Amino acid sequence: MASPKQTDSVTVRIPSDILADIDRIAESTERSRSYIILRALKTYLLNEGADIIATIEARAELNAGEHEDFDTVLAEMERMIAGKVA
């Protein structure tokens, strides 16, 4: 049997109009506020959040010297294209 994921409690201030929408969705889907908010956060992390994390990781790779020279990559691509055309 899989063990449940560890969770942490957080406190967040949510504008009343947004909370009202969350409550309406939760009620109509028979889900909890927490479920709706967690789904919204997961969606954010899969979209905009993923872009931010990718940028952070790319910067770390650059700072660690893990990169290819653009001119070298471009020259290799040109060789590959020329090989397919010939």
Buried (B, 14 or more C-beta within 10 A) or exposed (E): EEEEEEEEEEEEEEEEEEEEEBEEBBEEEEBEBEBBBEEEEEEEEEEEEEEEEEEEEEEEEEEEEEEEEEEEEEEEEEEEEEEEEE
